[in-house]
């Protein structure tokens, strides 16, 4: 099936989640998302109330919230509480960062309980688990995928966008092979143009986390080519 620009927009999570993201960045992101009816927008927690307000008149664009972002090293109760706080502010999706250090240490029981606590806090709100693949071996990526699926996540995600890499073709293919149709795969960290998005989509990614700048490039290219 050939994708349309509406299909592309419906797979884009636009984010302003860098340490230096400003209020102007959040407003620009919301404006772009509403123009194309992208699936969701994500801001840093202190801007979440503003983002909810900016999106209140658009029923198609969800406000996303983050938990344990960007390190994943906060305590489990803190992650669960942050997820609940974000949902209480109006977020319709939550992206949490896995405890990278615990995963690399082989403490799978801790990682599983960490994800499940946030999944339980989310209830029916979709949870995406960020693996931050740049720091993981292939074996650790596979383990992270399995633990996320078993704990109730809706997606596994390649990265926060803070690490040097994330959404590589190799990572997407490996993650999709691991989770199959149990849960979905989100590519984030390096999706900067339409060709990259289309290639990763063929490999199994169904959602893409991008900055406003990358989203504008992708959507402009989609308008011209699709």
N, C-alpha and C positions, 0 to 999 in steps of 0.2 A: 504494500500500500504506500502510495506517495504521500508524504506529509505536506500539510498546508501551513501557512503562517500561524493560523489559529492553533493547530496541533503543537507547533513549536512553543508558542506562548504558554500553552497549557502544561508544558513540562518545565517551565522556568521558575525557579526560586531565585528572586533577585535579593541580594544581600548588601547591607552596609554594616559589616561586623568587624571592621579593622579597628585597631586601638585608636586611630586618628579619624575615624568616621565622624562627621559633623552633622549638625541639624540640617544644614543645606543638602548634605548627601542623602539623608533620610527623606527629605521632601522631594528631591529629584528622583529617587528610587520609586516612591509612591506614585508620582506623576507618570513615570514611564510604565509602571505595572498597570495602572488604570487605563492608560492609552491602549494597551494591547491585551488587557485582561489576562495577565500572567497569573499563574496558579497561586503564588504566595510571595510575600516580602518578609525579610528577616532583618531586625536591627539589634543592636546591643540593648541589654535590659533597661537601661535608663531612658532609652528612647521608645520603649514599647508603647507606652500610653499615647505618645504623640503619633506613632504609626497607626494605632487603632483608630484614632481620630481622623487621620488622613484618609483611611480606607473605608470609613464607616458607610459611605454612600455607594460603594461598589460591592455587590454581593458575590462577585466571582473571585476576587483577590483576597486570599486569607492572610491574616497576620500570623507570622511564625515567631516562636520564642526559643531561646537557647537555655540549656542547663549544663553546668559544669564547663562552660566555654571560656577559653579555648584549650585549657590544659587537660581537662578530664580528671584532675587529681584532687578535686574537692571531695569531702566525705559523702557517703551515700545519702544520709538524711538531708544534707545541704542541697544535693542535686534534686532529690524528690521535692523538697520544699520550693526550690526555684521553679521547677516544672509547674507545681500547683499555683505559685504566684503568677507565672506567665499566663496560665489558663484563666485564672481569675481576672486578669487584665483584658482578656478577650482573644487570646491566641488560639488558633485552630489547629496548629501543628507544633510539635516540639522536636528540636534537634539537640541531642545530648552527645557529649564526648565520652567515649569509653575510657576507663582508667588504663591508659597506655602503659604506664609503669608496671601495674599489677599484671596486665596481660603478658608483657615481656618477661615478667618474673615467673610466669607459669601458674599464677594464683587464679585458676579458672573459676573456682567456687566464689571467690570475692567478686570477680568480674560479672559472673552470672547474676549474683544477688544484687549487684549495683544496677544492672540494666533492668532487672525485674522490678526493683523498687520504683524506678522512674516510670516503667511501663504501667505499673499498678496505679501510680499517681495520675497518669494520663487518662486512664480509663478508655473511653472510646476515641480519644484524641490520638491521631497517628503519631507514633514515635519513630524518629530516625536516629540510628546509632552511628556516630562518626568514629571510624576506626583510626584515622590519621595514618594511612597506609605507608607514608614516607618513612616512618620509623619502625615498620614491622617487616618481618620476613614473610615469605609466602605462606609458610606453615602457620604463623601467627595471624595472618589475614584470614585464612580458612577457619581457624579456631574462633576468631572474633565474629565471623559471619554465623557460624553454628550457634555460638552462645547467644547472639542477638536474636536469631530466629526462634530459638527455644525459649527465650525469656519474654517473647511477646512483642518484639519490635515490628514495625511495618516496613521499614527500609534499613539497609545498611548503606553507609555513605563513605566515600573515599577519604575526605579530608575537610579540615576547617577552612582552608584557604590561607592559613598562616604558615604552613610548612612549605618547603621548596617545591614539592610535587604532590600529586594526589590522584587526579583523574587520568591516569595513563591507560592505554589500551590493555596492557597486561593486567593491571589491577581490576579493571571492569570485567574482563573475560574470566579471570579467576573467581571473582566474587559471584558473578552470575552462575558459573558452573557449580559453585558451592551451594547457593541458596535455591537455584532452580526457580520454580514458581511459588515457593513457600512465602517469600517476601520480595520486595522490590529493591533495586539498586539505584542509588543516587550518585552522580558524578559531580565532584566539586574540587576545585584546585587545578586550574589549567585549561578550563573550557572557555576559549577566547574567541572562537569564530564558528560559523555554521558548519563547515566541513568537519571540524573536530566533534561537534555535537552529533552530527549525523553518523559519523563513524562509531562513536561510543554508543549511540542508540542501537545500531546494528549488533553491537556486541552485548547488549542487554540492559543498558541504562535507560530508565524511564523517567527520571527526574534529574535536573541539572541546576546546581548552585553556581550562580555567577554574580559578578559585580554589576552595577548599573552601566558602567562603560562597556563591559563585555556583552551585556544584554542588548544594549543599543546597537552594537556591531552585528550581533547575531540576527536581531530582528530586521535591521536594515538590509542585510544580505538575503534574508528570507523574503522580504518584500520584492526584491529585485529578481530573485531566482525561482521562487515557488509561486 
